[in-house]
Amino acid sequence: MEFFDVMENRSSIRKYTDEPLSEEEIRCVATAGLKAPTATNKQEIHITVVKKDDPVQAMIQKDLNPEAAVNFYYDAPITFYLSAADDFGWSDIDAGIAVENMHLAAKALGLGSVILGCMKKVVCGKKKEEYDKLLCIPQGYSYKIAIAVGHADTEKVPHNIDYDRDVTVK
Ligand SMILES: Cc1cc2nc3c(=O)[nH]c(=O)nc-3n(C[C@H](O)[C@H](O)[C@H](O)COP(=O)(O)O)c2cc1C
């Protein structure tokens, strides 16, 4: 898909089919994250690929909200967890840029995805050490953001923008 079509038609997808992602799709989305620019070219982003039936997903859900009607990853076949170095001041921004690259790459591949920040309080909370191990987060790194990716089982109209309100041309 052409870049501006990807951007125009992108939206967050919260319903997926059971179809798994191919190895190639997983690699392509993760590569898009690693191809993102990082401050001073630090390249400090680490990505952990987690399948939907991995026990860590259920554990996070239990700690987050065991009563929820829909789980935090919307039953997407793959959730990519991005972590980054604790001792680098640009890590949050770098992780945000990387995850958006992955969101757009998923769309370009004909997949759906949704960026996930809601687990931060659980994954970086009092059980951080345990979750760091379960999510294969490198030493000295912390979870920053995640993205659930799969085959969309719904359509969502892209959000409206207000150019005149939000852009000032001086
Ligand atoms: C940093 C960040 C964190 C987000 N965390 C979540 C989340 O935890 N769960 C969720 O369903 N959507 C999450 N989203 C998706 C936003 O809710 C979504 O982008 C917004 O509602 C606009 O919708 P659109 O992406 O379809 O334009 C997150 C988006 C961003 C940028």
The ligand as a Tripos MOL2 file, in Angstrom:
@<TRIPOS>MOLECULE
LIG
   31    33     1     0     0
SMALL
NO_CHARGES

@<TRIPOS>ATOM
      1 C1          0.6700    5.8780   23.6820 C.3       1 LIG1
      2 C2         -0.6310    5.1900   23.3200 C.ar      1 LIG1
      3 C3         -1.1740    4.2610   24.1860 C.ar      1 LIG1
      4 C4         -2.3540    3.5950   23.8450 C.ar      1 LIG1
      5 N1         -2.8320    2.6230   24.6740 N.ar      1 LIG1
      6 C5         -3.9590    1.9590   24.3410 C.ar      1 LIG1
      7 C6         -4.4310    0.8980   25.1550 C.ar      1 LIG1
      8 O1         -3.8420    0.5450   26.1660 O.2       1 LIG1
      9 N2         -5.5490    0.2470   24.7530 N.ar      1 LIG1
     10 C7         -6.2350    0.6030   23.6170 C.ar      1 LIG1
     11 O2         -7.2500   -0.0240   23.3130 O.2       1 LIG1
     12 N3         -5.7920    1.5900   22.8190 N.ar      1 LIG1
     13 C8         -4.6730    2.2700   23.1440 C.ar      1 LIG1
     14 N4         -4.1930    3.2500   22.3080 N.ar      1 LIG1
     15 C9         -4.8980    3.5760   21.0550 C.3       1 LIG1
     16 C10        -5.6540    4.9070   21.1470 C.3       1 LIG1
     17 O3         -6.7660    4.7460   22.0140 O.3       1 LIG1
     18 C11        -6.0920    5.3460   19.7460 C.3       1 LIG1
     19 O4         -4.9550    5.6320   18.9760 O.3       1 LIG1
     20 C12        -7.0020    6.5590   19.7850 C.3       1 LIG1
     21 O5         -8.2320    6.2520   20.4040 O.3       1 LIG1
     22 C13        -7.2960    7.1110   18.3940 C.3       1 LIG1
     23 O6         -7.8810    6.1310   17.5840 O.3       1 LIG1
     24 P1         -7.2190    5.7400   16.1860 P.3       1 LIG1
     25 O7         -5.8440    5.1660   16.4830 O.co2     1 LIG1
     26 O8         -8.1400    4.6910   15.6220 O.co2     1 LIG1
     27 O9         -7.1170    6.9560   15.3580 O.co2     1 LIG1
     28 C14        -3.0120    3.9080   22.6310 C.ar      1 LIG1
     29 C15        -2.4560    4.8530   21.7540 C.ar      1 LIG1
     30 C16        -1.2710    5.4750   22.0780 C.ar      1 LIG1
     31 C17        -0.6780    6.4610   21.0960 C.3       1 LIG1
@<TRIPOS>BOND
     1     1     2 1
     2     2     3 ar
     3     2    30 ar
     4     3     4 ar
     5     4     5 ar
     6     4    28 ar
     7     5     6 ar
     8     6     7 ar
     9     6    13 1
    10     7     8 2
    11     7     9 ar
    12     9    10 ar
    13    10    11 2
    14    10    12 ar
    15    12    13 ar
    16    13    14 ar
    17    14    15 1
    18    14    28 ar
    19    15    16 1
    20    16    17 1
    21    16    18 1
    22    18    19 1
    23    18    20 1
    24    20    21 1
    25    20    22 1
    26    22    23 1
    27    23    24 1
    28    24    25 2
    29    24    26 1
    30    24    27 1
    31    28    29 ar
    32    29    30 ar
    33    30    31 1
@<TRIPOS>SUBSTRUCTURE
     1 LIG1         1 GROUP 0 **** ****
